[in-house]
Each structure stands twice: as structure tokens, then as C-alpha cells.
Amino acid sequence: MQIVCLWSGPRNVSTALMYSFAQRADTRVVDEPLYGHYLRVSGADHPGKEDVMRAMDCDGNAVMRRLLQQHEQNPHSELLFIKHMAHHLSEIDLTFMGKTRNVLLIRNPHDMLPSLTVQIPDAALVDTGLAAQWWLFQDLKCRGQSPIVVDSRDLLLNPAGLIASLCQHIGIDFVPCMLSWPAGPIPEDGVWARHWYDAVHRSTGFLPYRARSDFPSRLRPLLDECQPFYDKLYAAAIHCPLSQDLQT
């Protein structure tokens, strides 16, 4: 049995990646179980905040203990895939990461920030998750782990190749069903889906990458803050399959 934690930032196609793993017969997916905890400890003002906090346990440490215990006691679930936002780790005991395979999903802030500020108009560096991802990457390396870094642009440009490579890094077989899914929500969606998941609910697979032709000038200072963290993480990203015998 394996536990994979995806540590993303918002607007990074993380929900699409969760939907991809949800297609696997051997996998259970969980959607942002630390979101309520983060809203409680940070006081962040997000769309649907009160609904989120009412719908879930807002004690993040208890949440992670319970998830790992349930997985260990369930003989029918071979892989547990937990989608997280990296900045949700505020005031969380990281001991559980000794039992998880950790993947960081990043996105160039030039592409991400205009999308993020639709939902969070006054977004700051903390809202992007990039600083938290860089801190987490270094922390995991210090713990002797080899965190996997996946870039969302590379994923959208070559879904089959990147998903196959990710699976091989995790140590699981790639299955072609991970490249598509039925349109609409899935039962595992969080209650915040109506605020954030409109595009993925209309999709039936990874959407083609589209480069932005413009960038709002008001976001330039935030872009300047974000870019160094992204650049350092991208330097560690996986880009292609490890071997040539992967079937897509």
C-alpha cells in the first residue's frame, strides 16, 4: 500500500491530476483534507469559507492521522492519492511525511497569477503556495526524501509522457485510463468545487496548454516575488519518461 501526497498551489491543474488518479481501479483519492484547517489557522478569506469549515474537520493533525490509519487498515486500497495545497501545511506536524511519497505540482506564476486573482483579487505570495513548496522541497530533501516535481505546463504539453514518468517515479504502473475521465464532478470533490472546479468539470481530459499573450501590470510586483521560487523548483522537475518501454 502506498500513500502519495500531491503538494500543489492553486490553479495548477491539480484537480485534473486528482481526476486522473481517480480513474485507477487501485486508487482512492482525497481532495484537500487540510483546507478547513488552513482557513481556521490563517483566517484567509476564500470563496465559500464558512461552508468549507462547516463541512470538514478543521484539526489538520487529526485529519492526517485518521487518513493514514484508515489506509493502513483497508486491505482493498492499494494507493491513496491525497491532493493538498502546500500552504495548507501551516501549523501541521510533518511527521506523517515519513510514510508518504511526496509530489510537488508547480506552475509558472506568469500563467497562474491572472487565474488565481479571479477568485482571490488581492492575492499575496502566501496564496500562491510557491514559497511553501520551495520550503517543503528543501525540508523533504533534508529528511532524506527525493520529492518529485511536476510542472503543469509540461504536463499539459505531454500528458501521456508526464503521467507515465510520474507513475514510474512513484513506483506504480501507468495505465492509459489516467488520460481521460467523464465530464462532470466526482464524489470526492470538496464542497469548494463550485467556486474553483468549473473548467475541470467541463473537461474530459487534460486541456491543451495555452500560453498567455498578456499579463496584468498590477500583478508585476507579485510576479517578481514568485518567479525565483518557481525557477528553483522547475530546475528539479521531471520532464520525460525514465525509459522507452512505457505504453501510452
CORLIN-V135419 format. One record per helix or strand of 3 or more residues. SS is the DSSP state (a for helix, b for strand). FROM is the first residue (numbers start at 1). TO is the last residue. If there is no record, write none. Layout:
SS&FROM&TO / SS&FROM&TO
This chain:
b&2&8 / a&14&22 / b&27&31 / a&35&42 / a&49&55 / a&60&73 / b&79&85 / a&86&89 / a&94&99 / b&101&106 / a&109&119 / a&125&128 / a&130&142 / b&148&151 / a&152&157 / a&159&170 / a&176&179 / a&193&196 / a&198&202 / a&217&234
